[in-house]
Amino acid sequence: MNELFDRDILSGEQFTLDEIQTVMGVAHDMRRRVAHGTHLDNCHGKVLASLFFEPSTRTRLSFETAMLRLGGQVIGFSSAESTSVSKGETLSDTIQMADQFANVIAMRHPRVGSAHEAAAVAVRPVINGGDGIGQHPTQALLDLFTLQQELGDFDGRTIALVGDLRHGRTVHSAVEIYKHFNCRLILVSPEQLMLQRPMVESLHKSGVAVTETTDLESALSASDAVYMTRIQKERFADPSEYEKVKGCYVLNRELIMRTNSRIVVLHPLPRVDEISTDVDDLPGAAYFRQAQNGVYVRMALIAMVLGKA
Ligand code: NCD
């Protein structure tokens, strides 16, 4: 059986390099088979519970597409208001109920640690699709998959992570994954939104070369890829703090052409104003391809935890 069989996927930290490489390999295989039009039935007779207590477009739809492409079926909800949570049901009860209906649970919830809480009560594997400002491990794996696709190889590369590094859960998971590679990271953010110190220290400890700056232009010139992120408005307790940093970094075509015309541009999406639409038709603009890769990586993860890869 594969290494992820019957396991929860909760954080970037849980993965060994071997496991990451296995997921990448299975995802490549899924991508090839979908591209060839192969009919897959790995998960025939299996049900995914897709429980989204917090807004989502890509993550929810790509988990659901992944299960459908594997020949399985999907149940779930896309907002807590439409469920018994609005009657006061606890997360633990909702999860224990879904556990009776489905073979695997994908979930998103606004509270840090919620996916761990769910995994503690569920018999079925739980896959974390984002827990507040905590973790978003499937996004980090699809980001890595995309970087490998776009750059050919990730080792030895320099990636600029830009924007709200303090609240961005995709970045929090990504740094855990990137620790296993020989890469350089340039962290670009306003002072208020820097990556938390323990995460920076742990990157240093694992041998990743990290620099921190507020200057996007110099970071672009020095990088092979740039990972733009949205300022996470919904995570600010004080709206006036958000007003101070909103719109702080905007990547547009002119800036790319001036600093590094070959740079690969990623973004977990949704974007607000961090990437101008005039970037979209540059060859390096990879964010919609990145979203598509989410389906292949989630196909790999679902099939692996169900022992059907
Ligand atoms: C991200 C998220 O929800 O953390 N989106 C996603 O999953 N693709 C990023 C964001 O909302 O800014």
Boltz pocket constraint, residues with backbone or C-beta under 6 A from the ligand:
constraints:
  - pocket:
      binder: B
      contacts: [[A, 55], [A, 58], [A, 59], [A, 129], [A, 130], [A, 136], [A, 139], [A, 169], [A, 170], [A, 229], [A, 230], [A, 268], [A, 269], [A, 270]]
      max_distance: 6.0
